[in-house]
Amino acid sequence: SIRVFADICAMQSIDLNEKFAVISDRWNPRIVASLNGQDVKLAKIEGDFVWHAHDEEDEMFFVVKGRLELHFRDKVEVLLPGQMIVVPKGVEHKPLATEETWIMLFEPQSTDHTGGVETPLRREKSQRI
Ligand code: NI
């Protein structure tokens, strides 16, 4: 059945280094797993992103490699590998990476990564890898 198939897919280990190896672009989150209506996404980022907020979704960032600056209107949080942060819904933020940085995102499937802001970096739909 579909349920059994989904369970089997979920019960295979996922190698993050293998997944990151197939990502060559920047700011294009790929889905590597889904659970409870949320997606686990991986992205390579470098440079400046757009200021945005997600009205309905909290968003988790976990840094795997590199260095992530998460800019808020009143402060900047710097995250290094092994560090994570949760951005609450409605809070404006802007990710910035001064070097190639690998991040894992955990967010509801409805989340638009630019918060609806139109930019050349915007992806309508995340690809599953
Ligand atoms: Ni965001």
Residues whose N, C-alpha, C, O or C-beta is under 5 A from the ligand:
A	BS01	NI	E59 H113
